[in-house]
């Protein structure tokens, strides 16, 4: 099996304070996603050998920019194979993550991965975000699953309009790439935009951004 680009060394290049348990959980992701991807294609075939760069580190850019307090509840909208939710749940073991996707087989993979690595702070649902009526969260996260205006339309009804963290208002945090000028204008929002390349100066992260919309 070809080693994933950078492997765990790439993660440790930018994060130096993981516990042994967290390092073990992150290290297990490589084999787990290779095995599951052979059964159910949840990671692009061309990206599976760059798992740690294009999926794990990309997801953790949110943690590099924003720190969630213990007890915060986060929904990952359109989680796919578990990104950004699974890496973030490893990083923030005292934060509750609810990973949802409209495709059942993807949720099956997420559940299997979370169980295999012993994540106790992850719940899942085979559903669309807009169909959730009975729960509220402090933050919504997502990775390039829809235009910003749609992500905000789905997220806003799910967000508590109360501030639990002194330095960060509840809101939507999503990962986007490319020229976002028209997409942001079309959303009629005024989000905070963080260039990921300034956090992780790797070629892959050129023109990739973290978008934060406070409620």
C-alpha positions in Angstrom: 0.0 0.0 0.0 1.4 3.4 -1.0 1.9 5.6 2.0 -0.3 8.7 2.2 1.4 12.0 1.4 3.2 13.3 4.5 1.5 10.7 6.6 1.3 11.5 10.3 4.5 13.6 10.0 2.5 16.3 8.2 0.0 16.5 11.0 2.7 16.7 13.7 4.5 19.4 11.7 1.7 21.7 12.6 0.3 20.3 15.8 2.7 19.4 18.6 0.4 18.8 21.6 -1.6 15.7 20.7 -1.9 13.0 23.4 -0.7 9.5 22.7 -4.4 8.5 22.4 -5.1 11.2 19.9 -2.0 10.3 17.9 -3.1 6.7 17.9 -6.5 7.6 16.7 -5.2 9.8 13.9 -2.7 7.1 12.8 -5.5 4.5 12.5 -7.3 6.6 9.9 -5.0 5.7 7.1 -5.7 2.0 7.0 -9.4 2.4 8.0 -10.1 4.7 5.1 -8.2 2.6 2.6 -10.2 -0.5 3.6 -13.5 1.3 3.6 -12.8 3.1 0.4 -12.4 -0.3 -1.4 -16.0 -1.1 -0.4 -17.7 2.3 -0.4 -16.1 5.2 -2.3 -16.2 8.0 0.3 -12.8 9.6 -0.5 -11.9 10.4 -4.1 -9.6 7.7 -5.6 -7.1 10.4 -6.5 -7.0 11.8 -3.0 -6.9 8.6 -0.9 -3.1 8.5 -1.0 -3.0 12.1 0.2 -5.5 11.5 3.1 -3.6 13.3 5.8 -3.0 16.4 3.7 -6.2 16.7 1.7 -8.7 15.5 4.3 -7.2 15.3 7.9 -5.1 18.4 7.9 -7.6 20.3 5.8 -10.3 19.5 8.5 -7.9 20.5 11.3 -7.4 23.9 9.8 -10.7 24.8 11.7 -9.0 23.8 14.9 -5.9 25.8 14.1 -8.0 28.9 13.7 -10.9 28.4 16.2 -10.8 26.7 19.6 -14.1 25.1 20.8 -14.7 25.1 24.5 -15.5 21.8 26.3 -19.2 21.0 26.2 -19.9 22.8 22.9 -22.2 21.0 20.5 -21.3 21.0 16.8 -23.1 19.6 13.7 -21.2 18.6 10.6 -23.5 19.1 7.7 -22.9 16.8 4.7 -20.1 15.0 6.5 -19.4 12.6 3.6 -16.8 10.2 4.9 -16.5 12.1 8.2 -14.7 15.3 7.2 -14.2 17.7 8.9 -16.1 16.0 11.8 -13.9 13.0 12.6 -10.5 14.8 12.8 -12.2 17.6 14.8 -13.7 15.1 17.2 -10.2 13.6 17.7 -8.8 17.1 18.3 -11.6 18.2 20.7 -12.5 15.1 22.8 -14.7 17.1 25.1 -16.8 18.7 22.4 -19.9 16.9 21.1 -20.1 16.3 17.3 -23.2 15.2 15.4 -22.3 14.1 11.8 -25.1 14.0 9.3 -25.3 13.1 5.6 -28.1 12.3 3.2 -26.3 9.2 1.9 -26.7 6.2 4.2 -23.6 4.3 3.1 -21.4 7.3 4.0 -22.9 7.4 7.5 -22.1 3.7 7.8 -18.5 4.4 7.1 -18.4 7.3 9.6 -20.0 5.1 12.3 -17.5 2.3 11.7 -14.5 4.6 11.8 -15.7 6.4 14.9 -16.3 3.0 16.7 -13.0 1.5 15.6 -10.9 4.4 16.9 -12.9 4.8 20.1 -14.5 8.2 19.5 -17.1 8.7 22.3 -18.0 12.2 21.3 -19.5 11.5 17.9 -23.2 10.8 17.0 -24.5 10.3 13.5 -27.7 10.6 11.5 -28.7 9.7 8.0 -30.6 12.9 7.3 -30.5 16.2 5.6 -29.7 19.2 7.8 -32.9 21.0 6.8 -35.0 18.0 8.1 -33.6 18.3 11.7 -36.3 20.0 13.8 -35.7 18.9 17.4 -32.1 19.8 18.1 -30.0 22.9 18.4 -26.2 23.3 18.2 -23.6 25.9 19.0 -21.7 25.6 15.7 -22.2 24.1 12.3 -19.2 23.0 10.3 -19.1 21.8 6.7 -16.7 21.2 3.8 -17.6 22.5 0.4 -20.9 20.7 0.1 -23.0 23.6 -1.1 -22.9 27.3 -1.9 -22.5 29.5 1.2 -26.0 30.9 1.0 -27.5 27.4 1.2 -25.2 26.3 4.0 -26.3 29.3 6.0 -30.0 28.7 5.2 -29.6 25.1 6.5 -27.4 26.1 9.4 -29.1 29.1 10.9 -32.3 27.3 12.2 -30.1 24.8 13.9 -27.9 27.3 15.8 -28.5 28.5 19.3 -28.6 32.2 19.5 -26.7 32.4 22.7 -23.0 32.8 23.3 -21.2 30.1 25.3 -17.6 31.2 24.5 -16.3 34.6 25.4 -14.2 35.0 22.2 -16.4 33.3 19.6 -20.0 33.7 18.8 -22.1 30.7 17.7 -22.2 30.3 13.9 -21.3 28.5 10.7 -17.6 27.5 10.0 -17.1 26.0 6.6 -14.1 25.1 4.3 -14.2 26.5 0.8 -11.8 26.8 -2.1 -11.2 29.0 -5.2 -12.4 32.5 -5.9 -15.3 33.1 -3.5 -16.1 36.7 -4.5 -19.3 35.9 -6.3 -20.4 33.2 -3.9 -20.0 35.5 -0.9 -21.8 38.4 -2.7 -24.6 36.0 -3.6 -25.0 35.0 0.0 -25.6 38.6 1.2 -23.5 37.7 4.2 -20.3 39.3 5.5 -18.3 36.4 6.7 -14.8 36.3 8.2 -12.4 34.7 5.7 -9.2 33.0 6.8 -6.6 32.0 4.2 -5.6 28.4 5.1 -2.2 28.7 3.3 -1.2 31.2 6.0 -1.8 28.5 8.6 -0.4 25.6 6.7 2.0 26.8 3.9 1.6 23.8 1.7 0.9 24.1 -2.0 -2.4 22.2 -1.7 -3.8 24.9 0.6 -3.3 27.8 -1.9 -6.7 29.4 -2.5 -8.4 27.4 0.3 -10.2 29.2 3.0 -12.1 29.0 6.3 -15.4 30.9 6.2 -17.0 31.9 9.5 -20.5 33.4 9.7 -21.5 34.3 13.3 -25.2 34.2 14.1 
